[in-house]
Amino acid sequence: MNTSVSIDSITPLQWIAVGCAVVSGIIHLVIGIQSFPGSMPIAFILAGLGFLGAVLLFLLDYRRRMLYLLGVPFVLIQIVLYVLINQRADPAISPVEGIDKVVQILLVVILVILYRRRA
């Protein structure tokens, strides 16, 4: 595996995907840390680390097409779980939650586009 960051070939659309993943990753880490202790905070921290780990692998040019493919269900599962878990208890969406979900939906769309372009 290449251990040097490879950004020369990254397209603007890929940079938007990186930005979306970083935003969602940071949001998940912050929510997880603020909600500690408990089992849900651990899930948020792991999700945040998953987003940021994927960004690191992407920047290292590690199997980007596979990252696109795995990223779609990773993000979709988070959106579905959010709706199932949070909306039952309190249907109100905070601004941070709203931003995160919009960013995640955008990320899914971009990942699908990037995957199809590389096919």
Beta strands, then each sheet from edge to edge (+ up, - down):
end
